[in-house]
């Protein structure tokens, strides 16, 4: 059962006196609990929704899901960074808006190690696949039911969490589509173990994107770093073509300082090209081909973002060159095709037809706006004006 806690996680910017009652709190996310029958325990998670999630207009929007391990440590900076890199308010939009879900720890050694580690004293290691089963069979379906998600999921893990992310990437079946394994702790993956895992890998893994980051620990981490390189090179040799993966070494970061900068670089690598500027697009065909390439690399359909296509359409519609203005229709029609439940897409198309003098088609599309958003005052007014 999904039970939100009464408490809400707040991120307050600035230092305020404890007695002050005038400061307005800035909400970063909310706390929730899910009872896991697989793990036989309650599991807490924190969730941050995109800025547009509660907007009145775009309730048709659905969002990818980012699962963050060690959520108690990484939630605030990663949720903030995702918001900054994707929200319309910052005009950054290098990545899609997404739902960030941070899992709180219970037993890291148990949950993040896929293989049983034999030690003199008893330990809880080796529950990684059990924990992944909880994520895939319980948490993700619960999120899909409660929120407007699309089944494109990214798994972020650091250290032992990075080990689990790398392990999940190499599995035959997983519900995750991309993985950020930051300085993964490969201490138990000696050559024999790694070769065994590599021998078992199938083409299914190569339909996913893998980003691995390696930090500089000096002499302490040479062996672990070598294993990162060994895994990446082995994967690259097994794949014909350009491997949808990236390995990055951070000379000036250590194990503790690397997660956030690696997250930024990793999520940027996954969505490379997504934030293309409208100024760099000369034609509709170029735009569609660009996002087809992104979709093929990520094995998921990512259409050109609605806001980007709108920018392109209005740039042409407002051009001083009269011959350019009819070309705007190509872009507005593309938005309607890709986002058929968007009132704004039909409103822009209607405005284009109105500007170009096609009154009948302008009315038709303003009516489609009202079909999706009955209280849209602008569409109602435009229909009355155009019917005069």
Phi, psi and omega in degrees: 000140181271117182230101177295137173293156175292330182284146176242137179282123182246140169245113184252123180273129178097156179265120182242141176300144183300328183281350184288134178246007186263342182289132179271129183282146179253116186273123178266328182184188181229158179260143180218162176229138176234128176280120181261120174282334179291313181269350180058047179196162172281139177236127179270144172215152177249145185226137176238125181264152180297158180302324184277357190300319185259009175296147183293317187291305190272045178289352175282346185290142174233155194227144170297163182240131175251117176263124183248118175278161187053047187298330180297334180266319193259352188300307186299307182293323182287318178299317178296320181291319178299317179299316182292322184280350188234338189284146180296332184299331184261356181055028181267292170050044176284339181225163175291154168298146180210162177270123181259125181236118185251119182275130179275148186281147169239304178213097185298315182299319179292312190280332189256355180259118181284339184242144177290129179258122182272119178229167179300315177267151179298143177219169185260011186296163172100011182261017185302313181293327177296317179292319176298325177296320176300314180299314189275326184265341183238305186291308183299316176298324178294318177296318179299326181283324187269336187230164180275085184254160162245150184282048168248113188237139179243136178248122178250130176213145180239141178063241176296328175296325175293325175299314180295321179297317178296320178298315181296322178302323186274356181287154178296317182233135175200153177272357180270146183254339181210154188222136174244103181255101187262117182043055184298141181276095182266026184302329181266357181262077176287180185303317182295315180296316181294319178298321178298317180292321180292325178295331184271352184290145180241175179297343180301323181295327184283358173268002179247160178258135179236126172243127177239135177245141178236128180262166181259105176260006188074214184295336183297333191242011184301317183295316179296319179297319178299325179290325175300312181297318182298316180296313182298315181294324178293318177297317181297322181288334181279341186257132177270121184109199181271114182297128176284072184200164177210137173244128183230133180255132181250096183299325188255017177235145176256186185300324183278328186269347189282334191304316189284316177294325178291324176299314180302312182291323182291314180292330175291324179293319178302312185257034178305128180091348183295326183270028181303141181280147177297337179291340181266005180251124182258338184205160180301319181299320178297318180297311183294322177295322180299314182280338171294321177296317177298316181297319179294320179295325184260001180053042178203146183278110174246098179289162175304133182302143183301317182296323180293315180296322177298318177302315180296317180297313182289329176299321178285319182298329182261012181294147176287341179273112184300332181289339181280332190299317179298336180293340179300328182302324180303319183284317179294324175293326177297319178296318178297321179294317183278333184229068187292350178256013182266114175300324182295325179297316179289325179296317179294319178296319178297318179298322178296314179298320179297315180297324183273001173090008179265084186298319184297314180289330175296314179298315180305318184280330173294326175294325177292327174300312180295329177297329179266332185218082188302334182264019179286105186293323182297315181297318179298316180296316182297321180297317178297316181296318184285340179275354180289000000 
